[in-house]
Amino acid sequence: MDEPNGAQSRTVQGNTTVAPLSQAVAVDIPAIEYVLDCDTGDYRDVRQWIGSWRYELLVPQRLDIKERIGTAPRFRCSLCSVPVYLIANQHKRFFFRHDREDGSCPAQTRSPLSRDEILARKYHGLRESEPHRRIKALVARSLTADPAFSEVLVERQWRSSSDPRNGRRPDVQAIGPMGRAAFEVQLSTTFLDVVAARRCFYRQEGALLVWVMGWFDPEYRRLTTDDLLFSNNSNILVVNEETTILSESAGRFHVACHYRRPVREGDELIDCWESTIVAFADLHRDDEGQRCWHFDYEGEAAAIRAAIAQDRLQRENEVAEALREELFRFWISRNPRLLPDDAERARWASLRSGFNGRGIFLPATSDEDSSFIALLNALASAKEGRPVGWNYKKLIEVGHRLAEGHPQHVVAFGHALRHFGSAEAMEAEDSTGKWNRRRAAIRASLERGDRDFIPDITSLPLLMLVIPEVGRKLQTLIAKANAAGRAPSSEKGAVA
């Protein structure tokens, strides 16, 4: 069953079902507006923090926050420092609630009804619903039919191995090929702290807690179902009459597994829902995460997202390479002694548009900024192995021109020479040793911390795109200059 990618939420019979890949939404006016993130020490704007998550990733946070609340709270109220946990209203809009509330905090978040009162209203006084009893019996029948499972017990106490005073009473428990396991039938009234406490208990026991349902509809999911779905690698296990009959006929415990499958559409990841019946022993088991699943949604989705990111990067690199080559072609072919004609101005406008789209702003015209012209002349000369843009015959003349007139670009020129393999040609031109002496003086100036030859920081974005290797070297040099307390030069009118 495919879930429409554009449908962010759907409300049926008073229940709002949210598309897993949509962004989570906070309530409009949360009582607790800011929380302290105990892991980082930062204060978080609740609405911004909630809205920064996809729904599928925020829901599992509820369980993590709840599991930690009694030992190492993840969040605290910014007003009273009481630990808080994440809940949602009937429309799946999220907010934080105090773990305990005595009226001393201005933010009042708790329901006036107790847990028992909520259960009483939902069950009208019934201790256990008929569907719950029926599914529990089906689980027990299915386990009993499989000789690989032993000690199948229904509603029997499970004592803690470390503290006999502590225990749980799972719906069904058994010992099987994957070790000891507890099976709980999920109900719409299963409180999150109950889920969290049971997970912690069985994890400490080295056992596995398995949540099962009697039915599942991906288009009608309550938050309690989503708590289990997204914390179980987007797999839901169902035991019903069909699976029980198969378990009994095959002599092997089977469950129906409903799961999300990620699908790539262009540069987007969408979901479709699938289901299959599998042997329980074939499920993947994760005791630490208290999970067992058939389909590895998280792994598949991560692989698709990595492929999308790689393809985007490749396309971006191809576009960047085309821009680099066009910039050099333009600069090498231009005649600096003539005013640009219409064709040249059109080419420059196209280049500006391409670079602007990447946050790099070239001058309005190719002949208006002397610092920019000097930098491009230097880079093009290094690339071509001959002077470009100046009426010189030797590369060494370019070096001297930069050192005297545009010292902020001389380091970039030196790195560009080595990058393009032109450094040896320039060395061969230094018959008098004048450039070698000047280069030594430049290096000594940089080592002393003088500002004279520190690169122009505003040229970095252009260099990072045009010659990334050179850009990174200059970035490192500028960072060292900043760390030493000397600000890099920033010449007015240079490339932004």
C-alpha positions as CSV (number, residue, x, y, z in Angstrom):
1,M,0.0,0.0,0.0
2,D,1.6,3.3,-1.1
3,E,1.4,6.3,1.2
4,P,0.8,9.5,-0.8
5,N,4.0,11.5,-0.5
6,G,2.2,14.8,-0.5
7,A,-0.2,13.9,2.3
8,Q,1.2,15.3,5.5
9,S,-1.6,14.1,7.8
10,R,-5.0,12.5,7.6
11,T,-7.7,12.6,10.3
12,V,-10.1,9.7,10.4
13,Q,-12.6,9.1,13.3
14,G,-11.0,11.7,15.4
15,N,-7.5,10.3,15.0
16,T,-4.8,12.2,13.1
17,T,-2.3,10.1,11.2
18,V,0.9,11.9,10.2
19,A,3.0,11.0,7.2
20,P,6.3,9.7,8.6
21,L,8.5,11.9,6.3
22,S,6.7,15.2,7.1
23,Q,8.0,17.7,9.5
24,A,6.9,17.5,13.1
25,V,4.7,20.4,14.4
26,A,4.5,21.9,17.8
27,V,1.3,23.3,19.4
28,D,0.8,26.9,18.6
29,I,1.2,28.2,22.2
30,P,3.1,25.7,24.4
31,A,2.9,26.2,28.1
32,I,6.6,25.4,28.3
33,E,8.2,27.6,25.7
34,Y,11.9,26.9,26.5
35,V,13.7,23.8,27.8
36,L,17.2,23.3,29.0
37,D,19.0,20.6,27.0
38,C,20.9,18.8,29.7
39,D,23.3,17.1,27.2
40,T,24.6,20.4,25.8
41,G,23.7,23.0,28.4
42,D,21.8,25.0,25.8
43,Y,18.3,26.4,26.1
44,R,16.0,25.3,23.3
45,D,13.0,27.1,21.8
46,V,10.5,24.3,22.0
47,R,8.7,25.2,18.7
48,Q,11.9,25.5,16.8
49,W,13.4,22.3,18.3
50,I,10.2,20.3,17.5
51,G,9.9,21.7,14.0
52,S,13.5,20.8,13.2
53,W,12.7,17.1,13.2
54,R,10.9,14.9,10.7
55,Y,7.9,13.2,12.4
56,E,9.5,9.7,12.0
57,L,12.6,10.9,14.0
58,L,10.9,13.0,16.7
59,V,8.5,10.2,17.8
60,P,11.4,7.9,19.0
61,Q,12.8,10.9,20.9
62,R,9.7,10.5,23.2
63,L,10.8,7.1,24.3
64,D,14.5,8.2,24.8
65,I,13.4,11.2,26.8
66,K,11.0,9.1,29.0
67,E,13.6,6.4,29.6
68,R,16.1,8.9,30.9
69,I,13.8,11.1,33.0
70,G,14.4,9.2,36.3
71,T,18.2,8.9,36.1
72,A,19.7,11.5,33.7
73,P,17.0,13.8,32.4
74,R,17.5,15.0,28.8
75,F,15.4,18.1,29.2
76,R,14.3,20.4,32.1
77,C,11.8,23.2,32.2
78,S,13.6,26.5,31.8
79,L,11.4,28.1,34.5
80,C,11.5,25.5,37.4
81,S,14.2,23.0,36.3
82,V,11.8,20.0,36.7
83,P,12.4,17.2,34.2
84,V,10.0,17.3,31.2
85,Y,8.9,14.8,28.6
86,L,7.5,15.1,25.1
87,I,3.8,14.5,24.4
88,A,1.3,15.3,21.7
89,N,-2.3,16.3,21.5
90,Q,-5.0,14.6,19.5
91,H,-3.8,16.3,16.3
92,K,-0.2,15.1,16.8
93,R,1.0,18.5,17.7
94,F,3.9,18.2,20.2
95,F,4.7,20.0,23.5
96,F,6.6,19.3,26.7
97,R,5.0,18.4,30.0
98,H,6.4,18.4,33.6
99,D,7.3,15.0,35.0
100,R,5.7,16.3,38.2
101,E,3.7,19.4,38.9
102,D,2.8,21.0,42.2
103,G,1.6,24.4,40.9
104,S,4.7,26.3,41.7
105,C,5.7,26.7,38.1
106,P,3.9,29.3,36.0
107,A,3.8,26.7,33.2
108,Q,0.9,24.4,34.0
109,T,1.0,21.3,31.7
110,R,-0.6,18.3,33.3
111,S,-4.1,16.9,32.8
112,P,-6.4,17.2,35.8
113,L,-7.3,13.5,35.3
114,S,-5.2,10.7,36.8
115,R,-4.0,7.7,34.9
116,D,-6.7,5.5,36.5
117,E,-9.4,8.0,35.6
118,I,-8.2,8.1,32.0
119,L,-8.2,4.3,31.8
120,A,-11.6,4.2,33.4
121,R,-13.1,6.6,30.8
122,K,-11.6,4.6,28.0
123,Y,-12.6,1.1,29.3
124,H,-15.7,2.1,31.2
125,G,-14.5,0.1,34.2
126,L,-13.4,-3.1,32.3
127,R,-10.0,-4.4,33.5
128,E,-9.1,-6.0,30.2
129,S,-10.7,-5.7,26.7
130,E,-11.9,-8.7,24.7
131,P,-9.5,-7.9,21.8
132,H,-6.6,-7.9,24.3
133,R,-7.5,-11.3,25.7
134,R,-8.0,-12.8,22.2
135,I,-4.7,-11.6,20.8
136,K,-2.9,-12.8,24.0
137,A,-4.4,-16.2,23.5
138,L,-3.3,-16.3,19.8
139,V,0.3,-15.4,20.8
140,A,0.3,-18.2,23.4
141,R,-1.2,-20.7,20.8
142,S,1.4,-19.7,18.2
143,L,4.3,-20.2,20.6
144,T,3.0,-23.5,22.0
145,A,2.8,-24.8,18.4
146,D,6.5,-24.2,17.8
147,P,8.7,-26.9,19.5
148,A,11.6,-24.4,19.4
149,F,9.8,-22.5,22.2
150,S,9.5,-23.7,25.8
151,E,8.0,-22.5,29.1
152,V,5.3,-20.6,27.4
153,L,3.6,-18.8,30.2
154,V,0.6,-16.4,30.2
155,E,0.2,-13.6,32.7
156,R,3.0,-15.0,35.0
157,Q,5.4,-13.0,37.1
158,W,8.8,-12.4,35.7
159,R,11.1,-11.7,38.7
160,S,14.2,-9.5,38.2
161,S,17.4,-11.6,38.3
162,S,19.2,-8.9,40.2
163,D,16.4,-7.8,42.5
164,P,13.6,-10.4,43.2
165,R,11.4,-7.6,44.7
166,N,11.2,-6.1,41.2
167,G,9.4,-7.7,38.4
168,R,6.9,-7.6,35.5
169,R,3.9,-9.6,34.4
170,P,4.1,-9.8,30.6
171,D,1.1,-11.0,28.6
172,V,3.1,-14.0,27.4
173,Q,6.6,-15.1,28.0
174,A,8.7,-17.9,26.5
175,I,12.2,-19.2,25.9
176,G,13.1,-19.7,22.2
177,P,16.0,-19.8,19.7
178,M,16.7,-16.1,20.4
179,G,16.6,-16.5,24.2
180,R,14.0,-15.5,26.7
181,A,11.4,-13.1,25.4
182,A,8.4,-11.2,26.8
183,F,5.4,-10.6,24.5
184,E,3.1,-7.6,25.2
185,V,-0.1,-6.8,23.3
186,Q,-0.1,-3.1,22.4
187,L,-3.1,-1.2,23.4
188,S,-4.1,2.4,22.6
189,T,-4.0,3.0,26.4
190,T,-0.4,1.9,26.9
191,F,1.3,4.8,28.6
192,L,4.7,5.8,27.3
193,D,6.3,5.5,30.8
194,V,5.0,2.0,30.9
195,V,6.7,1.2,27.6
196,A,9.9,2.9,28.7
197,A,10.0,1.0,32.1
198,R,9.4,-2.3,30.5
199,R,12.1,-1.8,27.9
200,C,14.6,-0.9,30.6
201,F,13.6,-4.0,32.7
202,Y,13.9,-6.5,29.9
203,R,17.1,-4.9,28.6
204,Q,18.7,-5.4,32.1
205,E,17.5,-9.0,32.1
206,G,19.2,-9.6,28.8
207,A,15.9,-10.5,27.3
208,L,13.8,-9.1,24.5
209,L,10.5,-7.3,24.8
210,V,8.3,-7.9,21.7
211,W,5.2,-5.7,21.1
212,V,2.5,-7.3,19.0
213,M,-0.8,-6.0,17.6
214,G,-3.9,-7.6,16.4
215,W,-4.2,-5.5,13.3
216,F,-2.5,-2.6,11.7
217,D,-3.6,0.1,9.2
218,P,-0.8,2.5,8.1
219,E,-3.4,5.1,7.3
220,Y,-4.9,4.9,10.8
221,R,-2.1,5.1,13.3
222,R,-2.4,6.4,16.9
223,L,0.6,7.9,18.6
224,T,1.0,4.9,20.8
225,T,1.4,2.8,17.6
226,D,3.9,5.3,16.2
227,D,5.9,5.0,19.4
228,L,6.4,1.3,18.7
229,L,6.7,1.7,14.9
230,F,9.5,4.2,14.8
231,S,11.4,2.7,17.7
232,N,11.3,-0.7,16.0
233,N,12.9,0.2,12.7
234,S,9.5,1.1,11.2
235,N,8.3,-2.5,11.6
236,I,5.0,-3.6,13.3
237,L,4.4,-7.2,14.2
238,V,0.9,-8.6,14.1
239,V,-0.5,-11.8,15.4
240,N,-4.0,-12.8,14.2
241,E,-6.1,-15.8,13.2
242,E,-4.3,-16.2,9.9
243,T,-0.8,-16.2,11.4
244,T,-1.8,-18.5,14.2
245,I,-3.3,-21.0,11.8
246,L,-0.1,-20.9,9.8
247,S,2.0,-21.3,13.0
248,E,0.0,-24.3,14.1
249,S,0.1,-26.0,10.7
250,A,3.8,-25.3,10.1
251,G,4.9,-26.0,13.7
252,R,6.8,-22.7,13.6
253,F,5.8,-19.4,15.1
254,H,4.9,-16.8,12.4
255,V,3.9,-13.2,12.6
256,A,2.7,-10.7,10.0
257,C,5.1,-7.8,9.6
258,H,4.0,-4.4,8.3
259,Y,6.9,-2.2,7.4
260,R,7.9,1.0,5.5
261,R,10.0,0.6,2.4
262,P,11.9,3.7,1.2
263,V,11.8,4.4,-2.5
264,R,13.8,6.9,-4.5
265,E,12.0,9.3,-6.8
266,G,14.6,11.6,-8.4
267,D,16.3,13.4,-5.6
268,E,13.5,12.6,-3.1
269,L,12.9,9.7,-0.8
270,I,9.3,8.6,-0.4
271,D,7.7,5.7,1.5
272,C,5.5,2.8,0.5
273,W,4.0,0.3,3.0
274,E,4.4,-3.4,2.5
275,S,3.5,-6.5,4.6
276,T,4.5,-10.1,4.7
277,I,4.2,-13.1,7.0
278,V,7.6,-14.4,8.3
279,A,8.8,-16.9,10.8
280,F,9.6,-15.1,14.1
281,A,13.0,-16.8,14.3
282,D,14.0,-15.1,11.0
283,L,13.5,-11.6,12.5
284,H,16.6,-9.5,13.3
285,R,17.0,-9.1,17.0
286,D,18.5,-6.1,18.9
287,D,18.5,-6.6,22.7
288,E,20.1,-3.3,23.5
289,G,17.6,-1.4,21.4
290,Q,14.8,-3.8,22.4
291,R,13.8,-4.2,18.8
292,C,13.1,-7.0,16.3
293,W,12.3,-6.4,12.7
294,H,12.0,-8.0,9.3
295,F,13.0,-5.2,7.0
296,D,15.9,-2.8,7.8
297,Y,14.2,0.5,6.9
298,E,16.8,2.6,8.6
299,G,19.7,0.9,6.7
300,E,17.9,1.1,3.3
301,A,16.8,4.7,3.8
302,A,20.3,5.7,4.8
303,A,21.7,4.1,1.7
304,I,19.2,5.9,-0.5
305,R,19.9,9.2,1.1
306,A,23.7,8.6,0.7
307,A,23.2,7.8,-3.0
308,I,21.0,11.0,-3.4
309,A,23.7,13.1,-1.7
310,Q,26.4,11.6,-3.8
311,D,24.5,12.2,-7.0
312,R,23.8,15.8,-6.0
313,L,27.5,16.3,-5.1
314,Q,28.6,14.9,-8.5
315,R,26.2,17.2,-10.3
316,E,27.4,20.1,-8.2
317,N,31.0,19.3,-9.0
318,E,30.2,19.1,-12.7
319,V,28.5,22.5,-12.6
320,A,31.4,23.9,-10.6
321,E,33.9,22.5,-13.0
322,A,32.0,24.0,-15.9
323,L,32.0,27.4,-14.2
324,R,35.7,27.1,-13.5
325,E,36.5,26.3,-17.0
326,E,34.3,29.1,-18.4
327,L,35.8,31.7,-16.1
328,F,39.3,30.8,-17.2
329,R,38.3,30.6,-20.9
330,F,36.7,34.1,-20.6
331,W,39.7,35.6,-18.7
332,I,42.4,34.1,-21.0
333,S,40.5,35.3,-24.1
334,R,39.7,38.8,-23.0
335,N,41.7,41.7,-24.2
336,P,42.3,44.1,-21.3
337,R,43.3,46.9,-23.6
338,L,39.8,47.0,-25.2
339,L,36.4,47.9,-23.8
340,P,34.2,44.8,-23.5
341,D,31.8,44.4,-26.5
342,D,28.2,43.2,-26.2
343,A,29.1,39.6,-26.6
344,E,31.7,39.8,-23.9
345,R,29.4,41.6,-21.5
346,A,26.8,38.9,-22.1
347,R,29.3,36.2,-21.3
348,W,30.3,38.0,-18.1
349,A,26.7,38.4,-17.1
350,S,26.1,34.7,-17.5
351,L,29.2,34.0,-15.4
352,R,28.1,36.3,-12.7
353,S,24.7,34.6,-12.6
354,G,26.3,31.2,-12.2
355,F,28.6,32.3,-9.4
356,N,25.9,34.3,-7.7
357,G,23.8,31.2,-7.5
358,R,26.6,29.8,-5.3
359,G,26.9,32.8,-3.1
360,I,30.0,34.2,-4.9
361,F,29.5,37.7,-6.2
362,L,31.7,38.8,-9.1
363,P,32.1,42.5,-10.0
364,A,29.4,44.0,-12.2
365,T,31.9,44.3,-15.1
366,S,35.1,42.4,-15.8
367,D,37.2,45.6,-15.9
368,E,36.1,47.6,-12.8
369,D,37.9,46.1,-9.8
370,S,41.8,46.2,-9.9
371,S,42.2,43.7,-7.0
372,F,39.9,41.2,-8.7
373,I,41.6,41.7,-12.0
374,A,45.0,41.1,-10.4
375,L,43.8,37.9,-8.7
376,L,42.3,36.5,-11.9
377,N,45.4,37.5,-13.9
378,A,47.6,35.7,-11.4
379,L,45.5,32.5,-11.4
380,A,45.1,32.4,-15.2
381,S,48.9,33.0,-15.6
382,A,49.7,30.1,-13.3
383,K,47.2,27.9,-15.2
384,E,48.6,28.8,-18.6
385,G,52.2,28.9,-17.6
386,R,52.6,32.3,-19.2
387,P,51.5,35.9,-18.3
388,V,47.8,36.6,-18.8
389,G,46.2,40.0,-18.6
390,W,49.4,42.0,-18.4
391,N,51.8,42.8,-21.2
392,Y,54.6,40.7,-19.7
393,K,56.7,38.0,-21.2
394,K,57.7,36.0,-18.1
395,L,55.8,34.6,-15.1
396,I,58.4,36.1,-12.8
397,E,57.2,39.5,-13.8
398,V,53.7,38.6,-12.7
399,G,55.1,37.6,-9.3
400,H,57.0,40.9,-8.9
401,R,53.9,42.8,-9.9
402,L,51.8,41.1,-7.3
403,A,54.4,41.5,-4.6
404,E,54.6,45.2,-5.2
405,G,51.1,46.1,-6.2
406,H,48.8,43.4,-4.8
407,P,50.6,41.6,-2.0
408,Q,47.4,40.1,-0.7
409,H,47.3,37.8,-3.7
410,V,50.9,36.8,-3.9
411,V,50.4,33.7,-1.7
412,A,47.5,32.5,-3.8
413,F,49.7,32.9,-6.9
414,G,52.5,30.8,-5.4
415,H,50.1,28.0,-4.5
416,A,48.4,28.2,-7.9
417,L,51.8,27.9,-9.6
418,R,52.5,24.6,-7.7
419,H,48.9,23.4,-8.3
420,F,49.2,23.8,-12.1
421,G,52.8,22.7,-12.3
422,S,54.2,26.1,-13.4
423,A,56.5,26.7,-10.4
424,E,59.6,25.2,-12.0
425,A,59.1,27.3,-15.1
426,M,59.1,30.4,-13.0
427,E,62.1,29.3,-11.0
428,A,64.0,28.9,-14.3
429,E,63.3,32.5,-15.1
430,D,64.9,33.8,-11.9
431,S,68.4,34.1,-13.3
432,T,69.4,36.9,-10.9
433,G,67.9,35.3,-7.8
434,K,65.8,38.4,-7.1
435,W,62.6,36.5,-6.9
436,N,64.1,33.9,-4.6
437,R,65.2,36.6,-2.2
438,R,61.8,38.3,-2.4
439,R,60.1,35.0,-1.7
440,A,62.3,34.4,1.3
441,A,61.4,37.9,2.5
442,I,57.6,37.2,2.0
443,R,57.9,33.9,4.0
444,A,59.8,35.7,6.8
445,S,57.1,38.4,6.9
446,L,54.4,35.8,7.3
447,E,56.3,34.0,10.0
448,R,56.7,37.2,11.9
449,G,53.0,37.8,11.8
450,D,53.2,40.9,9.6
451,R,50.0,41.7,7.7
452,D,51.6,42.7,4.4
453,F,51.1,39.4,2.6
454,I,48.2,37.8,4.5
455,P,45.7,36.7,1.9
456,D,42.5,38.7,1.3
457,I,39.8,36.9,3.2
458,T,37.1,38.1,0.8
459,S,38.7,36.2,-2.1
460,L,38.3,32.9,-0.3
461,P,34.8,32.0,-1.6
462,L,36.0,32.5,-5.2
463,L,39.2,30.5,-4.7
464,M,37.4,27.7,-2.9
465,L,35.3,27.2,-6.1
466,V,37.9,28.0,-8.8
467,I,40.9,26.1,-7.2
468,P,39.6,24.3,-4.1
469,E,43.0,23.0,-3.1
470,V,44.5,26.6,-3.1
471,G,41.4,27.9,-1.4
472,R,41.9,25.4,1.5
473,K,45.5,26.3,1.9
474,L,44.7,30.0,2.1
475,Q,41.9,29.2,4.5
476,T,44.3,27.5,6.8
477,L,46.8,30.4,6.7
478,I,44.1,32.9,7.5
479,A,42.8,30.8,10.4
480,K,46.3,30.7,11.8
481,A,46.6,34.5,11.4
482,N,43.3,34.9,13.3
483,A,44.4,32.6,16.0
484,A,47.6,34.6,16.4
485,G,45.5,37.8,16.8
486,R,46.2,39.4,13.4
487,A,43.3,40.2,11.2
488,P,43.6,39.3,7.5
489,S,43.4,42.2,5.1
490,S,40.1,43.0,3.4
491,E,40.6,45.2,0.5
492,K,37.6,47.3,-0.5
493,G,36.0,46.2,-3.7
494,A,37.5,42.7,-3.7
495,V,35.4,39.6,-4.5
496,A,32.8,38.8,-1.9
